[in-house]
Amino acid sequence: MSQLLSIQDLMRGAVSLSRTWHPRLARSFERYATARTHMWRVRKVGAQTEPHWLLLPQWLVQQHGRKDRAGSRFLADVLRGQFCAFLGIKLQDELFDQQVSDRSLIYVADHLILSAREAFNPHFSEKSALWPFFNSSLRDTINSIIHWDQAQLHGFGPVSSVKAMTSAGYAVCNLATFAVCLRLKKFRLFQALLSCTDEIAFVGQLLDDLEDIEPDFARGRLNYAARFLLNRPVKSSADLNHRLASAVIVDGRLGEFLRMLGRHLDRAASIAARVKLPELLEYITRHREVLESLDRQQHQMRAGLLFGKHT
């Protein structure tokens, strides 16, 4: 089995590509890339260090695709296109959220999205089904950034609408998988994989929310995990911490939250087993281990605080 491409590999390629841009943009992007690559290597899914949208196309090609030089070139190009599209939108999101302050990065984001198109171009004609999918995926993800921000400010709807927002937000991450399935003419497989990865993306987003409750609150936002746990408005950081402790220790809301995420992983695992992709099933198992670890931690915390050290 050949070595899978990683985030680091693709980031190095993007930095190399940036040397054809204006020097100021290239320098800004290199600084950004150095910081972000380090962050993305610290994943929350056990030994797994890469996102599903990077691994899945590679697993598909290993199982179904051509192993010759042309097949390798195709895979390298669509992964590069996928990464550039993802990173371009992510940069826009981070600029919108004021997570980065270098305003020149807005033009870096433009360059990355243009580079994504250029990566897919050699392999798909103008009339290919890839291009409507490419455009709609970017559009859905861009709109989702604003929808998500507004929901953090004004409140979320039912869990089904939150899942739909998450699916739209991750739409740009499906480009390489769609491109591979299009080349392999496996359209039903793509639909099944999309249903599976929508569940994975939902769980991943809400685990991120759980980590980001305090920084989001500092920006004046109450994310979905916070709203699930707290169930009513919060006045201050001190109030937030007090109410979170009460929600976890007294009310058991974190356990309920984790069980909800577990049900979504069950659906993802069922689909992964049906399409006979063992690597995907293993990836889901890594997410389940994270939920189990968090559940053990919250049980120990509740037991220690409610019953003392002898429990």
Secondary structure as UniProt FT lines:
FT   HELIX           7..18
FT   TURN            19..20
FT   HELIX           23..40
FT   TURN            46..47
FT   HELIX           52..64
FT   HELIX           69..96
FT   TURN            97..98
FT   TURN            103..104
FT   HELIX           105..120
FT   HELIX           121..123
FT   TURN            126..127
FT   HELIX           130..154
FT   HELIX           159..169
FT   HELIX           171..174
FT   HELIX           175..184
FT   HELIX           187..211
FT   HELIX           213..218
FT   TURN            219..220
FT   HELIX           224..230
FT   HELIX           237..249
FT   HELIX           253..274
FT   TURN            275..276
FT   HELIX           278..307
FT   TURN            309..310
//
